[in-house]
Amino acid sequence: MPRAVRTDSIDIDRQTSVRAVIEQTPDADHAAELTLKNDGERWVYTLTDEREAAFRRSTTITDVAAEPEPPTWVQKAFEMLDIREAE
């Protein structure tokens, strides 16, 4: 069965445009994977059906246990996509 993929371009401000890719997954633990890309940087999150995002990996941070604070552009993309970060 093919996966459903949704791609959006989000203009955070005049200088920041983020590419957001949401791909449904067959994983029972989460409904989709969200990839946010900006200027060569990539942040990947898993998404629940309730639109809650959990950090998975980044091009700048490899330690998942660190629970990194996402950059401002990621936080603004969450707001614009109506997604909240997992606690």
VMD Tcl script that builds the backbone (N, CA, C; Angstrom):
set m [mol new atoms 261]
animate dup $m
set s [atomselect $m all]
$s set {name element resname resid chain x y z} {
  {N N MET 1 A 0.839 -1.174 0.000}
  {CA C MET 1 A 0.000 0.000 0.000}
  {C C MET 1 A 0.889 1.243 0.000}
  {N N PRO 2 A 0.647 2.187 -0.916}
  {CA C PRO 2 A 1.475 3.390 -0.954}
  {C C PRO 2 A 1.210 4.286 0.252}
  {N N ARG 3 A 2.263 4.953 0.690}
  {CA C ARG 3 A 2.144 5.880 1.822}
  {C C ARG 3 A 1.614 7.217 1.329}
  {N N ALA 4 A 0.814 7.868 2.154}
  {CA C ALA 4 A 0.335 9.204 1.831}
  {C C ALA 4 A 1.391 10.208 2.272}
  {N N VAL 5 A 1.722 11.122 1.380}
  {CA C VAL 5 A 2.726 12.138 1.662}
  {C C VAL 5 A 2.128 13.505 1.356}
  {N N ARG 6 A 2.299 14.432 2.303}
  {CA C ARG 6 A 1.844 15.806 2.098}
  {C C ARG 6 A 3.050 16.720 2.252}
  {N N THR 7 A 3.260 17.602 1.274}
  {CA C THR 7 A 4.373 18.541 1.313}
  {C C THR 7 A 3.830 19.960 1.265}
  {N N ASP 8 A 4.306 20.805 2.173}
  {CA C ASP 8 A 3.904 22.204 2.216}
  {C C ASP 8 A 5.145 23.084 2.276}
  {N N SER 9 A 5.018 24.270 1.724}
  {CA C SER 9 A 6.041 25.287 1.889}
  {C C SER 9 A 5.448 26.334 2.814}
  {N N ILE 10 A 6.132 26.620 3.914}
  {CA C ILE 10 A 5.626 27.526 4.933}
  {C C ILE 10 A 6.544 28.738 5.001}
  {N N ASP 11 A 5.987 29.908 4.782}
  {CA C ASP 11 A 6.768 31.137 4.911}
  {C C ASP 11 A 6.658 31.634 6.341}
  {N N ILE 12 A 7.737 31.467 7.106}
  {CA C ILE 12 A 7.776 31.887 8.503}
  {C C ILE 12 A 7.828 33.418 8.575}
  {N N ASP 13 A 8.675 34.004 7.760}
  {CA C ASP 13 A 8.766 35.456 7.627}
  {C C ASP 13 A 9.326 35.725 6.233}
  {N N ARG 14 A 9.691 36.946 5.957}
  {CA C ARG 14 A 10.165 37.299 4.602}
  {C C ARG 14 A 11.438 36.556 4.197}
  {N N GLN 15 A 12.232 36.167 5.189}
  {CA C GLN 15 A 13.519 35.548 4.889}
  {C C GLN 15 A 13.562 34.047 5.146}
  {N N THR 16 A 12.531 33.500 5.772}
  {CA C THR 16 A 12.566 32.097 6.168}
  {C C THR 16 A 11.405 31.337 5.550}
  {N N SER 17 A 11.736 30.387 4.697}
  {CA C SER 17 A 10.736 29.506 4.115}
  {C C SER 17 A 11.097 28.075 4.500}
  {N N VAL 18 A 10.138 27.361 5.057}
  {CA C VAL 18 A 10.368 26.003 5.544}
  {C C VAL 18 A 9.601 25.025 4.670}
  {N N ARG 19 A 10.250 23.934 4.331}
  {CA C ARG 19 A 9.558 22.857 3.616}
  {C C ARG 19 A 9.158 21.812 4.639}
  {N N ALA 20 A 7.872 21.517 4.693}
  {CA C ALA 20 A 7.346 20.530 5.641}
  {C C ALA 20 A 6.821 19.336 4.860}
  {N N VAL 21 A 7.299 18.144 5.232}
  {CA C VAL 21 A 6.843 16.907 4.601}
  {C C VAL 21 A 6.251 16.021 5.695}
  {N N ILE 22 A 4.982 15.668 5.529}
  {CA C ILE 22 A 4.320 14.762 6.467}
  {C C ILE 22 A 4.027 13.471 5.711}
  {N N GLU 23 A 4.597 12.371 6.217}
  {CA C GLU 23 A 4.438 11.070 5.568}
  {C C GLU 23 A 3.800 10.092 6.550}
  {N N GLN 24 A 2.661 9.533 6.147}
  {CA C GLN 24 A 2.011 8.529 6.986}
  {C C GLN 24 A 2.902 7.302 7.075}
  {N N THR 25 A 2.889 6.663 8.251}
  {CA C THR 25 A 3.697 5.466 8.456}
  {C C THR 25 A 2.819 4.317 8.933}
  {N N PRO 26 A 3.247 3.093 8.670}
  {CA C PRO 26 A 2.483 1.938 9.149}
  {C C PRO 26 A 2.800 1.595 10.600}
  {N N ASP 27 A 3.647 2.390 11.249}
  {CA C ASP 27 A 4.073 2.132 12.625}
  {C C ASP 27 A 2.904 2.313 13.590}
  {N N ALA 28 A 2.717 1.380 14.491}
  {CA C ALA 28 A 1.614 1.444 15.457}
  {C C ALA 28 A 1.838 2.515 16.522}
  {N N ASP 29 A 3.104 2.909 16.740}
  {CA C ASP 29 A 3.408 3.895 17.777}
  {C C ASP 29 A 3.144 5.337 17.361}
  {N N HIS 30 A 3.153 5.607 16.081}
  {CA C HIS 30 A 2.879 6.958 15.612}
  {C C HIS 30 A 2.239 6.913 14.227}
  {N N ALA 31 A 1.485 7.947 13.907}
  {CA C ALA 31 A 0.710 7.971 12.670}
  {C C ALA 31 A 1.512 8.457 11.474}
  {N N ALA 32 A 2.497 9.337 11.732}
  {CA C ALA 32 A 3.215 9.945 10.616}
  {C C ALA 32 A 4.595 10.407 11.061}
  {N N GLU 33 A 5.380 10.772 10.061}
  {CA C GLU 33 A 6.685 11.362 10.325}
  {C C GLU 33 A 6.694 12.749 9.686}
  {N N LEU 34 A 7.142 13.734 10.438}
  {CA C LEU 34 A 7.212 15.119 9.973}
  {C C LEU 34 A 8.665 15.492 9.780}
  {N N THR 35 A 9.005 15.974 8.593}
  {CA C THR 35 A 10.350 16.458 8.308}
  {C C THR 35 A 10.248 17.938 7.970}
  {N N LEU 36 A 10.996 18.753 8.702}
  {CA C LEU 36 A 11.043 20.192 8.455}
  {C C LEU 36 A 12.433 20.542 7.942}
  {N N LYS 37 A 12.485 21.234 6.790}
  {CA C LYS 37 A 13.765 21.576 6.169}
  {C C LYS 37 A 13.854 23.088 5.977}
  {N N ASN 38 A 15.031 23.622 6.307}
  {CA C ASN 38 A 15.270 25.051 6.146}
  {C C ASN 38 A 16.760 25.283 5.944}
  {N N ASP 39 A 17.113 25.821 4.808}
  {CA C ASP 39 A 18.486 26.244 4.538}
  {C C ASP 39 A 19.518 25.161 4.863}
  {N N GLY 40 A 19.270 23.943 4.405}
  {CA C GLY 40 A 20.205 22.837 4.606}
  {C C GLY 40 A 20.083 22.126 5.943}
  {N N GLU 41 A 19.253 22.644 6.835}
  {CA C GLU 41 A 19.053 22.024 8.143}
  {C C GLU 41 A 17.754 21.225 8.106}
  {N N ARG 42 A 17.765 20.057 8.754}
  {CA C ARG 42 A 16.573 19.197 8.750}
  {C C ARG 42 A 16.293 18.708 10.170}
  {N N TRP 43 A 15.014 18.806 10.578}
  {CA C TRP 43 A 14.544 18.296 11.865}
  {C C TRP 43 A 13.428 17.309 11.578}
  {N N VAL 44 A 13.507 16.119 12.179}
  {CA C VAL 44 A 12.525 15.057 11.929}
  {C C VAL 44 A 11.828 14.704 13.244}
  {N N TYR 45 A 10.511 14.585 13.166}
  {CA C TYR 45 A 9.681 14.261 14.329}
  {C C TYR 45 A 8.709 13.156 13.957}
  {N N THR 46 A 8.288 12.377 14.955}
  {CA C THR 46 A 7.156 11.480 14.758}
  {C C THR 46 A 5.908 12.240 15.190}
  {N N LEU 47 A 4.783 11.913 14.576}
  {CA C LEU 47 A 3.517 12.577 14.886}
  {C C LEU 47 A 2.478 11.559 15.305}
  {N N THR 48 A 1.712 11.893 16.335}
  {CA C THR 48 A 0.597 11.048 16.743}
  {C C THR 48 A -0.659 11.521 16.014}
  {N N ASP 49 A -1.737 10.752 16.144}
  {CA C ASP 49 A -3.016 11.162 15.560}
  {C C ASP 49 A -3.518 12.471 16.176}
  {N N GLU 50 A -3.056 12.776 17.396}
  {CA C GLU 50 A -3.460 14.001 18.091}
  {C C GLU 50 A -2.570 15.189 17.705}
  {N N ARG 51 A -1.714 15.015 16.692}
  {CA C ARG 51 A -0.825 16.062 16.182}
  {C C ARG 51 A 0.211 16.496 17.229}
  {N N GLU 52 A 0.713 15.517 17.969}
  {CA C GLU 52 A 1.764 15.751 18.942}
  {C C GLU 52 A 3.075 15.233 18.352}
  {N N ALA 53 A 4.097 16.089 18.351}
  {CA C ALA 53 A 5.378 15.756 17.731}
  {C C ALA 53 A 6.418 15.366 18.766}
  {N N ALA 54 A 7.160 14.300 18.475}
  {CA C ALA 54 A 8.266 13.852 19.323}
  {C C ALA 54 A 9.548 13.864 18.481}
  {N N PHE 55 A 10.580 14.495 19.016}
  {CA C PHE 55 A 11.860 14.602 18.307}
  {C C PHE 55 A 12.424 13.229 17.969}
  {N N ARG 56 A 12.920 13.113 16.744}
  {CA C ARG 56 A 13.535 11.853 16.304}
  {C C ARG 56 A 15.010 12.041 15.965}
  {N N ARG 57 A 15.286 13.053 15.119}
  {CA C ARG 57 A 16.672 13.325 14.740}
  {C C ARG 57 A 16.760 14.685 14.038}
  {N N SER 58 A 17.992 15.139 13.884}
  {CA C SER 58 A 18.250 16.422 13.241}
  {C C SER 58 A 19.617 16.366 12.579}
  {N N THR 59 A 19.836 17.243 11.612}
  {CA C THR 59 A 21.159 17.310 10.992}
  {C C THR 59 A 22.158 17.992 11.916}
  {N N THR 60 A 21.660 18.703 12.931}
  {CA C THR 60 A 22.561 19.402 13.851}
  {C C THR 60 A 22.695 18.695 15.199}
  {N N ILE 61 A 21.730 17.839 15.554}
  {CA C ILE 61 A 21.748 17.146 16.848}
  {C C ILE 61 A 21.524 15.663 16.609}
  {N N THR 62 A 22.422 14.839 17.090}
  {CA C THR 62 A 22.293 13.398 16.879}
  {C C THR 62 A 21.900 12.655 18.148}
  {N N ASP 63 A 21.991 13.310 19.293}
  {CA C ASP 63 A 21.681 12.668 20.565}
  {C C ASP 63 A 20.195 12.816 20.890}
  {N N VAL 64 A 19.401 11.797 20.592}
  {CA C VAL 64 A 17.962 11.838 20.817}
  {C C VAL 64 A 17.649 12.024 22.299}
  {N N ALA 65 A 18.450 11.459 23.163}
  {CA C ALA 65 A 18.213 11.552 24.602}
  {C C ALA 65 A 18.369 12.978 25.126}
  {N N ALA 66 A 19.005 13.840 24.359}
  {CA C ALA 66 A 19.251 15.212 24.798}
  {C C ALA 66 A 17.974 16.053 24.837}
  {N N GLU 67 A 16.924 15.619 24.167}
  {CA C GLU 67 A 15.677 16.378 24.057}
  {C C GLU 67 A 15.969 17.839 23.736}
  {N N PRO 68 A 16.487 18.092 22.548}
  {CA C PRO 68 A 16.931 19.439 22.190}
  {C C PRO 68 A 15.778 20.439 22.066}
  {N N GLU 69 A 16.104 21.677 22.317}
  {CA C GLU 69 A 15.160 22.770 22.109}
  {C C GLU 69 A 15.181 23.085 20.613}
  {N N PRO 70 A 14.033 22.975 19.945}
  {CA C PRO 70 A 14.033 23.246 18.502}
  {C C PRO 70 A 14.271 24.728 18.215}
  {N N PRO 71 A 14.872 25.024 17.074}
  {CA C PRO 71 A 15.086 26.428 16.721}
  {C C PRO 71 A 13.745 27.149 16.517}
  {N N THR 72 A 13.808 28.449 16.514}
  {CA C THR 72 A 12.602 29.270 16.379}
  {C C THR 72 A 11.807 28.921 15.129}
  {N N TRP 73 A 12.494 28.670 14.012}
  {CA C TRP 73 A 11.769 28.389 12.768}
  {C C TRP 73 A 10.986 27.083 12.872}
  {N N VAL 74 A 11.477 26.108 13.627}
  {CA C VAL 74 A 10.746 24.854 13.843}
  {C C VAL 74 A 9.525 25.119 14.723}
  {N N GLN 75 A 9.703 25.889 15.777}
  {CA C GLN 75 A 8.593 26.214 16.665}
  {C C GLN 75 A 7.485 26.964 15.923}
  {N N LYS 76 A 7.867 27.892 15.063}
  {CA C LYS 76 A 6.869 28.651 14.295}
  {C C LYS 76 A 6.163 27.747 13.285}
  {N N ALA 77 A 6.905 26.814 12.685}
  {CA C ALA 77 A 6.282 25.865 11.754}
  {C C ALA 77 A 5.255 25.008 12.493}
  {N N PHE 78 A 5.580 24.565 13.716}
  {CA C PHE 78 A 4.613 23.818 14.531}
  {C C PHE 78 A 3.335 24.630 14.723}
  {N N GLU 79 A 3.483 25.892 15.078}
  {CA C GLU 79 A 2.316 26.755 15.280}
  {C C GLU 79 A 1.474 26.847 14.018}
  {N N MET 80 A 2.124 27.060 12.895}
  {CA C MET 80 A 1.407 27.229 11.631}
  {C C MET 80 A 0.743 25.933 11.162}
  {N N LEU 81 A 1.301 24.796 11.556}
  {CA C LEU 81 A 0.730 23.501 11.191}
  {C C LEU 81 A -0.215 22.954 12.272}
  {N N ASP 82 A -0.388 23.694 13.336}
  {CA C ASP 82 A -1.231 23.292 14.466}
  {C C ASP 82 A -0.748 21.969 15.079}
  {N N ILE 83 A 0.564 21.941 15.357}
  {CA C ILE 83 A 1.207 20.761 15.958}
  {C C ILE 83 A 1.827 21.214 17.272}
  {N N ARG 84 A 1.738 20.363 18.286}
  {CA C ARG 84 A 2.387 20.690 19.552}
  {C C ARG 84 A 3.493 19.681 19.814}
  {N N GLU 85 A 4.527 20.147 20.495}
  {CA C GLU 85 A 5.656 19.285 20.813}
  {C C GLU 85 A 5.339 18.437 22.036}
  {N N ALA 86 A 5.706 17.169 21.986}
  {CA C ALA 86 A 5.479 16.248 23.102}
  {C C ALA 86 A 6.271 16.713 24.317}
  {N N GLU 87 A 5.689 16.529 25.485}
  {CA C GLU 87 A 6.348 16.914 26.739}
  {C C GLU 87 A 7.291 15.828 27.185}
}
mol reanalyze $m
mol bondsrecalc $m
mol representation Tube
mol addrep $m
